[in-house]
Amino acid sequence: MDASGSAVSIRVENQPGVRASQYGDITPSLLLSEHAKPFRLLFIKPFNDVSNQLSYGPPLGILTLISGLRSFFREKIQIDFWDMKLYNDSPSKLASRLDDYNPDVIGVSALNCEAAASYEIARIAKEWRSNVITMIGGPFTLRQSRLIFEESQFDWVFEGAADRTLLMALGRNFSQKPLGNDIPGFSYRQFSGDIISNSNQDLITDLDKIPIPAWDMVDLERYSKYDRPRIITNIGERKYAFLFTSRGCPYLCNYCHDVFTKRFVYRNTKNVIEEIRILYEEYGVTEFHFVDDIFNLHKPRVKEIMGEISQRWPGQLKLAFPNGLRGDILDSETILSMVNAGTYHATISIETVTERLQLLVEKNLNVEKAGWAIEEFAKHGVIVQGAFMLGFPTETQKEIEETIKYAVDSKLSQAYFFAVTPQPGTPIYDLAVSESAGAAVSRSKDERNVGDYSTMSPWYSQAYGYDLQGKISSAYFRFYFNPGRMLRISRQFPLTNIYIGMMSILVKKAVSIAWKFRDGLRSRS
């Protein structure tokens, strides 16, 4: 039910253009001919040199693909992996290393804000060897293949989940078979320059058949140290790993990419626990971040997983939920099971506290119930972070202030205030276009080219002439310099984290003031 008592709409079936499939239906003999050529593949996670790098975590998508490729192609494939984000390596460093890697295929996984860096990787790769296959996937590519082919030198584009479709495309290519047009979500550029497109999404329903990520290719120590200075999870510099235990979300939030569709599919408890066991016993991981789109949708499953963790590793593991839990479907029993399993950090996605906007963006969150969940977690000593979005199309300044005030007055220890960026291909983008087409196009292009979430010129500011980034800087200042919150944070975080976090907030505030001063000078000149 939403705040008004009406039933919340969710979609449990697939939207048009989604094709359900079984990962277990493909076998090595179906993928490769007997005389298939061996090949080398280099996976890259690009790095953007921006002021607000949100995450350095291991890229689960790439690591999962690597496991699948190893399993199916075996001695026919050699795989290298380079996480440029982990080493702050710009795309320019690629040129000097390509001779060492000597790849036949270069694959990039990108967010929207990593588009420019990805394009540069493809350009450098093609300068090195024109016949190297350049391919891209990740959240950025969904419904954007035409744009990518126009703006970049990528040969292959994968939209949505590529666990199965990447195997099919590579198998056909290195067996000298036609790529065809029947692989869902796979589009490619022919040697003639013609584009063959298939914009359908592949929905894999037997997730337990997909191999666990290739954790042996990850420098877990370095990830832990990189995340240490930031006020997020992993506050004790423990060795941590991401867990992705389900895909898809049935809620209709119209700002969402829907990379994994609206159908909720999940791994069984035994499968999840086995991955935890491997990471704990073989890699020394003691902290686990659950990054599902909506981990807590199926309450019995949540309690079953948490119960198994409590029973097998009592008091030995730390759990965090940085990707956001649906706050209005949590209950006391579920929260207690999470706490007993070792949960010390939980993010609740609120976005906006205005009922009008909840309806407009189709999240339909019961804010009162979500507030109860925040207080319930806090009562158990859990560090609770709120996720908020400011600057929706048609949002008033009063509504922005109401959301900020809610955060400041809450029991949250942390908060993220994001400026809304309407993404092309999502329903909210059409609404943004109707309000200001120029701002929508400009912001989308700016995100691809600049790659910074904390732009000083978000869509809302361009559309309505309001200093939203300045408001966000003030929101952080008001939130973290609240006396009660400062006392709570001092008990929850080491001094190093607190110092770096507070300095970051002060710098953001100073930058905002500097931009206002610059704009003032420009307006007078």
C-alpha positions as CSV (number, residue, x, y, z in Angstrom):
1,M,0.0,0.0,0.0
2,D,1.2,3.6,-0.6
3,A,0.9,6.5,1.7
4,S,-2.7,7.1,0.7
5,G,-3.7,3.5,1.4
6,S,-3.9,2.5,-2.3
7,A,-2.4,-0.7,-3.6
8,V,1.1,-0.2,-4.9
9,S,1.6,-1.2,-8.5
10,I,4.3,-3.7,-9.3
11,R,4.9,-5.6,-12.5
12,V,5.7,-9.3,-12.1
13,E,5.6,-10.2,-15.8
14,N,8.1,-9.1,-18.4
15,Q,7.7,-5.9,-20.3
16,P,7.7,-6.1,-24.2
17,G,11.0,-6.9,-25.7
18,V,12.2,-9.3,-23.0
19,R,12.8,-12.9,-23.7
20,A,13.2,-15.5,-20.9
21,S,15.9,-18.0,-21.3
22,Q,17.8,-20.8,-19.5
23,Y,21.5,-20.5,-18.9
24,G,21.7,-24.2,-18.5
25,D,20.4,-24.8,-22.0
26,I,23.7,-23.8,-23.6
27,T,26.7,-26.2,-23.7
28,P,30.3,-25.9,-25.1
29,S,29.4,-28.1,-28.0
30,L,26.7,-25.7,-29.1
31,L,29.0,-22.7,-28.8
32,L,32.2,-23.7,-30.6
33,S,32.9,-25.8,-33.6
34,E,35.6,-28.5,-33.4
35,H,38.0,-26.3,-35.3
36,A,37.3,-23.0,-33.5
37,K,40.2,-20.6,-33.1
38,P,41.7,-19.9,-29.7
39,F,41.4,-16.2,-28.7
40,R,42.5,-13.7,-26.1
41,L,40.1,-11.3,-24.4
42,L,40.8,-8.2,-22.3
43,F,38.1,-6.9,-20.0
44,I,38.4,-3.3,-18.8
45,K,36.5,-1.3,-16.2
46,P,37.1,2.3,-17.1
47,F,38.2,5.1,-14.8
48,N,37.0,8.7,-15.0
49,D,39.1,11.3,-13.2
50,V,36.2,13.0,-11.5
51,S,35.7,14.6,-8.1
52,N,33.0,12.3,-6.9
53,Q,34.0,8.7,-7.5
54,L,31.1,6.8,-6.0
55,S,32.5,3.3,-5.9
56,Y,35.7,1.3,-6.3
57,G,34.1,-2.1,-5.6
58,P,34.8,-5.2,-7.6
59,P,32.9,-5.2,-10.9
60,L,30.6,-8.2,-10.5
61,G,29.3,-8.1,-14.0
62,I,32.8,-8.6,-15.5
63,L,33.8,-11.1,-13.0
64,T,30.7,-13.2,-13.6
65,L,31.2,-13.1,-17.3
66,I,34.8,-14.3,-16.9
67,S,33.7,-17.3,-14.9
68,G,31.2,-18.2,-17.6
69,L,33.7,-17.8,-20.4
70,R,36.3,-20.0,-18.6
71,S,33.7,-22.7,-18.0
72,F,32.6,-22.9,-21.6
73,F,35.6,-22.0,-23.7
74,R,38.3,-23.5,-21.4
75,E,41.7,-23.8,-23.2
76,K,40.3,-21.9,-26.2
77,I,40.3,-18.6,-24.3
78,Q,42.8,-16.5,-22.3
79,I,41.4,-13.7,-20.3
80,D,42.9,-10.6,-18.7
81,F,41.2,-8.1,-16.5
82,W,42.1,-4.5,-15.8
83,D,40.1,-2.4,-13.3
84,M,41.3,1.0,-14.2
85,K,39.3,2.6,-11.4
86,L,41.3,0.6,-8.8
87,Y,44.5,2.2,-9.9
88,N,43.2,5.6,-11.2
89,D,44.5,4.6,-14.6
90,S,43.3,6.8,-17.4
91,P,42.4,5.3,-20.9
92,S,45.7,6.9,-22.2
93,K,47.6,4.2,-20.4
94,L,46.1,1.5,-22.5
95,A,48.2,2.2,-25.6
96,S,51.5,1.2,-23.9
97,R,50.1,-2.1,-22.7
98,L,48.2,-3.5,-25.6
99,D,51.2,-5.2,-27.1
100,D,51.6,-7.1,-23.8
101,Y,48.0,-8.1,-23.6
102,N,47.7,-8.7,-27.3
103,P,43.9,-9.2,-27.2
104,D,41.7,-10.3,-30.0
105,V,38.7,-8.8,-28.1
106,I,38.5,-5.9,-25.8
107,G,35.4,-5.7,-23.6
108,V,34.3,-2.7,-21.5
109,S,31.5,-2.5,-18.9
110,A,30.3,1.0,-18.4
111,L,27.9,3.2,-16.4
112,N,26.6,6.3,-18.2
113,C,29.2,8.5,-16.5
114,E,31.9,6.2,-17.9
115,A,30.9,6.6,-21.5
116,A,33.6,9.1,-22.5
117,A,36.4,6.9,-21.0
118,S,34.9,3.9,-22.7
119,Y,34.8,5.7,-26.1
120,E,38.5,6.6,-25.6
121,I,39.4,3.0,-24.9
122,A,37.7,1.9,-28.1
123,R,39.5,4.6,-30.1
124,I,42.9,3.7,-28.7
125,A,42.2,0.0,-29.3
126,K,41.3,0.6,-33.0
127,E,44.4,2.7,-33.5
128,W,46.5,-0.1,-32.2
129,R,44.9,-2.8,-34.4
130,S,42.0,-2.1,-36.6
131,N,40.6,-5.7,-36.6
132,V,40.5,-6.0,-32.8
133,I,36.9,-6.5,-31.7
134,T,35.8,-3.8,-29.3
135,M,32.6,-4.5,-27.3
136,I,30.7,-2.7,-24.6
137,G,28.0,-3.7,-22.1
138,G,26.7,-2.5,-18.7
139,P,23.9,-0.1,-17.6
140,F,25.0,2.6,-20.1
141,T,24.2,0.5,-23.1
142,L,20.5,-0.3,-22.5
143,R,18.4,1.1,-25.3
144,Q,21.5,3.1,-26.4
145,S,23.2,0.9,-29.0
146,R,22.4,3.3,-31.9
147,L,23.9,6.2,-30.0
148,I,27.0,4.2,-29.1
149,F,27.6,3.2,-32.7
150,E,27.2,6.8,-33.8
151,E,29.6,8.2,-31.2
152,S,32.2,5.6,-30.8
153,Q,34.3,2.9,-32.4
154,F,32.7,-0.1,-30.6
155,D,32.0,-3.0,-32.9
156,W,29.6,-5.0,-30.5
157,V,27.0,-3.7,-28.0
158,F,25.3,-5.8,-25.4
159,E,22.1,-4.5,-23.9
160,G,21.0,-6.0,-20.5
161,A,22.3,-9.2,-19.1
162,A,25.0,-10.7,-21.3
163,D,25.9,-13.9,-19.4
164,R,24.4,-16.1,-22.2
165,T,24.5,-13.8,-25.2
166,L,28.2,-13.0,-24.9
167,L,29.0,-16.7,-25.0
168,M,26.9,-17.1,-28.1
169,A,28.4,-14.2,-30.0
170,L,32.0,-15.1,-29.2
171,G,31.3,-18.8,-30.0
172,R,29.9,-17.9,-33.4
173,N,32.7,-15.4,-34.2
174,F,35.6,-17.7,-33.4
175,S,33.9,-20.7,-35.1
176,Q,33.7,-18.6,-38.3
177,K,29.9,-18.7,-38.2
178,P,27.6,-15.8,-39.0
179,L,26.7,-13.7,-36.0
180,G,23.1,-13.5,-37.2
181,N,20.4,-11.3,-35.8
182,D,18.8,-13.6,-33.3
183,I,20.9,-13.0,-30.2
184,P,18.8,-10.9,-27.8
185,G,20.3,-7.6,-26.7
186,F,23.3,-8.0,-29.1
187,S,23.9,-5.5,-31.9
188,Y,27.0,-5.2,-34.0
189,R,28.8,-3.3,-36.7
190,Q,29.6,-5.3,-39.9
191,F,32.8,-4.7,-41.9
192,S,30.7,-2.8,-44.4
193,G,29.7,-0.4,-41.7
194,D,26.1,-1.6,-41.6
195,I,24.5,-2.1,-38.1
196,I,22.6,-5.3,-37.2
197,S,20.5,-4.6,-34.2
198,N,18.6,-6.7,-31.7
199,S,17.3,-4.6,-28.8
200,N,15.5,-7.3,-27.0
201,Q,16.7,-8.2,-23.5
202,D,17.7,-11.7,-22.4
203,L,16.2,-12.7,-19.1
204,I,18.0,-15.6,-17.5
205,T,15.7,-17.4,-15.0
206,D,18.0,-20.2,-13.7
207,L,20.6,-18.0,-11.9
208,D,22.0,-20.9,-9.9
209,K,23.5,-22.3,-13.1
210,I,25.6,-19.2,-13.7
211,P,29.1,-19.7,-12.1
212,I,30.1,-17.5,-9.2
213,P,32.3,-14.5,-10.1
214,A,36.0,-15.0,-10.8
215,W,37.2,-13.9,-7.4
216,D,40.7,-15.2,-8.0
217,M,41.2,-12.3,-10.5
218,V,40.5,-9.6,-7.8
219,D,42.9,-7.8,-5.5
220,L,40.6,-7.7,-2.5
221,E,43.2,-6.1,-0.3
222,R,43.5,-3.1,-2.5
223,Y,39.7,-2.7,-2.8
224,S,39.5,-2.7,1.0
225,K,42.1,0.0,1.3
226,Y,40.7,2.2,-1.4
227,D,37.2,2.3,0.2
228,R,38.7,2.8,3.7
229,P,38.9,6.7,3.7
230,R,35.3,7.2,2.6
231,I,32.4,7.4,4.9
232,I,30.5,4.4,3.5
233,T,30.5,0.8,4.6
234,N,33.7,-1.1,5.3
235,I,34.7,1.3,8.1
236,G,37.1,-1.2,9.6
237,E,39.3,-1.9,6.5
238,R,38.0,-5.5,6.5
239,K,38.5,-7.5,3.4
240,Y,35.1,-7.3,1.7
241,A,33.2,-8.6,-1.4
242,F,30.0,-7.8,-3.2
243,L,27.2,-10.3,-3.4
244,F,24.5,-10.2,-6.1
245,T,21.9,-12.8,-5.0
246,S,18.9,-11.8,-7.2
247,R,18.1,-9.8,-10.4
248,G,15.3,-7.6,-11.4
249,C,12.7,-5.5,-9.4
250,P,9.0,-5.5,-10.0
251,Y,8.4,-1.9,-8.8
252,L,7.7,0.7,-11.5
253,C,10.0,3.5,-10.5
254,N,10.2,5.5,-13.8
255,Y,13.8,6.7,-13.3
256,C,15.2,3.2,-13.3
257,H,17.2,1.6,-16.1
258,D,15.6,-1.8,-15.6
259,V,18.8,-3.5,-16.7
260,F,17.6,-6.8,-15.4
261,T,13.9,-6.3,-16.3
262,K,10.9,-6.1,-14.0
263,R,10.8,-9.8,-13.2
264,F,12.4,-10.8,-9.9
265,V,14.5,-13.9,-10.1
266,Y,16.9,-15.2,-7.4
267,R,19.6,-17.6,-6.5
268,N,18.6,-20.3,-3.9
269,T,19.9,-20.0,-0.4
270,K,22.3,-23.0,-0.8
271,N,24.0,-21.3,-3.8
272,V,24.4,-18.0,-1.9
273,I,25.8,-19.6,1.2
274,E,28.3,-21.6,-0.9
275,E,29.7,-18.3,-2.4
276,I,30.0,-16.8,1.1
277,R,31.8,-20.0,2.3
278,I,34.3,-19.8,-0.6
279,L,35.0,-16.1,0.0
280,Y,35.3,-16.5,3.7
281,E,37.4,-19.7,3.8
282,E,39.5,-19.4,0.7
283,Y,39.9,-15.6,0.4
284,G,39.6,-14.4,4.0
285,V,36.6,-12.1,3.3
286,T,34.7,-11.2,6.5
287,E,32.5,-8.4,5.2
288,F,29.8,-8.9,2.6
289,H,27.9,-6.1,0.7
290,F,24.6,-7.3,-0.7
291,V,24.0,-5.2,-3.9
292,D,20.8,-6.6,-5.2
293,D,18.3,-4.3,-6.8
294,I,15.8,-5.2,-4.1
295,F,17.2,-7.8,-1.7
296,N,14.3,-7.7,0.7
297,L,11.4,-8.4,-1.7
298,H,11.0,-12.0,-0.7
299,K,10.9,-12.0,3.1
300,P,11.1,-15.8,3.7
301,R,14.2,-16.0,1.5
302,V,15.8,-13.0,3.4
303,K,15.2,-14.7,6.7
304,E,16.4,-18.1,5.4
305,I,19.7,-16.6,4.1
306,M,20.2,-14.6,7.3
307,G,19.4,-17.6,9.4
308,E,22.0,-19.8,7.6
309,I,24.6,-17.1,8.1
310,S,23.8,-16.8,11.8
311,Q,24.0,-20.6,12.3
312,R,27.2,-21.2,10.3
313,W,29.2,-18.1,11.2
314,P,27.8,-16.7,14.4
315,G,29.4,-13.3,15.1
316,Q,32.1,-13.8,12.5
317,L,30.8,-11.9,9.5
318,K,29.8,-8.2,8.9
319,L,27.0,-7.5,6.5
320,A,26.0,-4.3,4.6
321,F,23.3,-3.3,2.2
322,P,24.7,-0.3,0.3
323,N,22.4,-0.5,-2.7
324,G,19.2,0.4,-0.9
325,L,16.5,-1.7,0.8
326,R,12.8,-1.1,0.2
327,G,11.9,0.4,3.5
328,D,8.1,0.0,3.6
329,I,8.1,-3.8,3.2
330,L,10.5,-4.5,6.1
331,D,9.1,-5.8,9.3
332,S,10.6,-6.5,12.8
333,E,11.2,-10.2,12.2
334,T,13.1,-9.5,9.0
335,I,15.2,-6.8,10.5
336,L,16.0,-8.9,13.6
337,S,17.2,-11.7,11.3
338,M,19.5,-9.3,9.5
339,V,20.9,-7.9,12.7
340,N,21.5,-11.4,14.2
341,A,23.4,-12.4,11.0
342,G,25.8,-9.4,11.4
343,T,24.2,-6.5,9.6
344,Y,25.9,-3.3,10.7
345,H,25.1,-1.0,7.8
346,A,21.8,-0.6,5.8
347,T,20.7,1.9,3.2
348,I,17.1,2.8,2.9
349,S,16.1,4.4,-0.4
350,I,13.6,7.2,0.2
351,E,14.2,9.4,-2.8
352,T,11.5,12.0,-2.0
353,V,9.1,12.4,1.0
354,T,6.4,14.2,-1.1
355,E,3.4,12.0,-1.9
356,R,2.8,13.8,-5.1
357,L,6.3,13.0,-6.4
358,Q,6.1,9.5,-5.1
359,L,3.1,9.0,-7.4
360,L,4.7,11.0,-10.2
361,V,7.9,8.8,-10.3
362,E,5.8,5.7,-9.5
363,K,7.9,4.5,-6.6
364,N,4.8,4.8,-4.3
365,L,6.9,4.4,-1.2
366,N,5.0,4.6,2.2
367,V,7.4,7.1,3.7
368,E,6.0,6.6,7.2
369,K,6.7,2.8,7.1
370,A,10.2,3.5,5.7
371,G,10.8,5.9,8.5
372,W,9.8,3.2,11.0
373,A,12.4,0.8,9.4
374,I,15.1,3.5,9.8
375,E,14.3,3.8,13.5
376,E,14.1,0.1,14.0
377,F,17.5,-0.5,12.4
378,A,19.0,2.4,14.5
379,K,17.5,0.9,17.6
380,H,19.6,-2.2,17.0
381,G,22.8,-0.2,16.6
382,V,22.9,-0.5,12.8
383,I,24.4,2.4,10.9
384,V,21.5,3.6,8.6
385,Q,22.1,5.6,5.4
386,G,19.3,7.3,3.5
387,A,19.3,7.7,-0.3
388,F,17.5,10.8,-1.6
389,M,16.9,12.3,-5.1
390,L,16.4,16.0,-5.5
391,G,15.3,17.9,-8.6
392,F,12.6,15.7,-10.2
393,P,10.7,17.3,-13.1
394,T,8.0,19.6,-11.8
395,E,9.5,19.4,-8.2
396,T,9.1,22.7,-6.3
397,Q,11.7,24.3,-4.1
398,K,9.4,23.7,-1.2
399,E,9.3,19.9,-1.9
400,I,13.1,19.8,-2.2
401,E,13.3,21.4,1.2
402,E,10.7,19.0,2.7
403,T,12.9,16.0,1.7
404,I,16.1,17.6,3.1
405,K,14.4,18.5,6.4
406,Y,13.1,14.9,6.7
407,A,16.7,13.6,6.3
408,V,18.1,16.1,8.8
409,D,15.5,15.4,11.4
410,S,15.7,11.6,11.0
411,K,17.7,8.9,12.9
412,L,19.9,8.4,9.8
413,S,23.7,8.4,10.4
414,Q,24.5,9.0,6.7
415,A,22.7,10.4,3.7
416,Y,23.3,10.6,-0.1
417,F,21.6,13.5,-1.9
418,F,21.6,12.9,-5.6
419,A,20.7,15.4,-8.3
420,V,18.2,13.7,-10.6
421,T,19.6,12.9,-14.0
422,P,16.8,11.8,-16.3
423,Q,18.3,8.9,-18.3
424,P,17.4,8.4,-22.0
425,G,15.2,5.3,-22.4
426,T,13.5,5.7,-19.1
427,P,9.9,7.1,-18.7
428,I,11.1,10.1,-16.6
429,Y,13.2,11.2,-19.5
430,D,10.1,11.9,-21.5
431,L,8.7,14.0,-18.7
432,A,12.0,15.9,-18.4
433,V,11.9,16.6,-22.2
434,S,8.3,17.9,-21.9
435,E,9.6,20.4,-19.2
436,S,12.8,21.3,-20.9
437,A,14.0,19.3,-23.9
438,G,17.2,21.4,-24.1
439,A,18.1,20.6,-20.5
440,A,17.4,16.9,-20.9
441,V,19.6,16.6,-24.0
442,S,22.4,18.8,-22.5
443,R,22.5,16.9,-19.2
444,S,22.5,13.5,-20.9
445,K,25.4,14.6,-23.1
446,D,27.2,16.2,-20.2
447,E,27.0,13.0,-18.1
448,R,28.5,11.0,-21.0
449,N,31.2,13.5,-21.8
450,V,32.2,14.7,-18.3
451,G,31.3,11.6,-16.3
452,D,30.8,13.3,-12.9
453,Y,27.7,12.6,-10.8
454,S,28.2,15.9,-8.9
455,T,27.9,18.3,-11.8
456,M,27.4,21.9,-10.9
457,S,24.8,22.1,-13.7
458,P,22.2,19.3,-13.1
459,W,19.1,18.9,-15.2
460,Y,16.9,20.8,-12.7
461,S,19.2,23.8,-12.7
462,Q,19.3,24.0,-16.5
463,A,15.5,23.6,-16.7
464,Y,14.4,26.0,-14.0
465,G,17.4,28.2,-13.3
466,Y,17.7,27.1,-9.6
467,D,21.0,26.4,-7.9
468,L,20.3,22.7,-7.0
469,Q,23.9,21.8,-6.5
470,G,24.3,24.6,-4.0
471,K,21.2,23.3,-2.2
472,I,22.6,19.8,-2.1
473,S,25.9,21.2,-0.6
474,S,23.9,23.0,2.0
475,A,21.9,19.8,2.6
476,Y,25.1,17.8,3.4
477,F,26.3,20.6,5.7
478,R,23.0,20.7,7.6
479,F,22.8,16.9,7.8
480,Y,26.3,16.1,9.0
481,F,26.8,19.1,11.3
482,N,23.6,18.4,13.2
483,P,24.8,18.1,16.9
484,G,22.9,14.9,17.6
485,R,24.1,13.2,14.5
486,M,27.7,14.3,15.1
487,L,27.6,12.6,18.5
488,R,26.1,9.4,17.0
489,I,28.7,9.4,14.2
490,S,31.5,9.8,16.7
491,R,30.5,6.6,18.3
492,Q,30.1,4.7,15.0
493,F,33.1,5.7,12.9
494,P,36.9,5.9,13.4
495,L,38.3,9.4,13.6
496,T,40.0,9.0,10.2
497,N,36.7,8.4,8.5
498,I,35.1,11.3,10.3
499,Y,37.9,13.8,9.4
500,I,38.0,12.9,5.7
501,G,34.2,12.9,5.5
502,M,33.8,16.3,7.1
503,M,36.6,17.8,5.0
504,S,34.8,16.5,1.9
505,I,31.6,18.2,2.9
506,L,33.4,21.5,3.6
507,V,35.2,21.3,0.2
508,K,31.8,20.7,-1.5
509,K,30.4,23.7,0.3
510,A,33.4,25.9,-0.7
511,V,33.1,24.8,-4.4
512,S,29.4,25.7,-4.4
513,I,30.2,29.2,-3.0
514,A,32.9,29.7,-5.5
515,W,30.6,28.8,-8.4
516,K,27.9,31.2,-7.1
517,F,30.6,33.9,-6.9
518,R,31.7,33.2,-10.4
519,D,28.2,33.3,-11.8
520,G,27.6,36.5,-9.9
521,L,30.6,38.1,-11.6
522,R,29.5,36.9,-15.0
523,S,26.0,38.3,-14.5
524,R,27.4,41.7,-13.7
525,S,29.8,41.8,-16.6
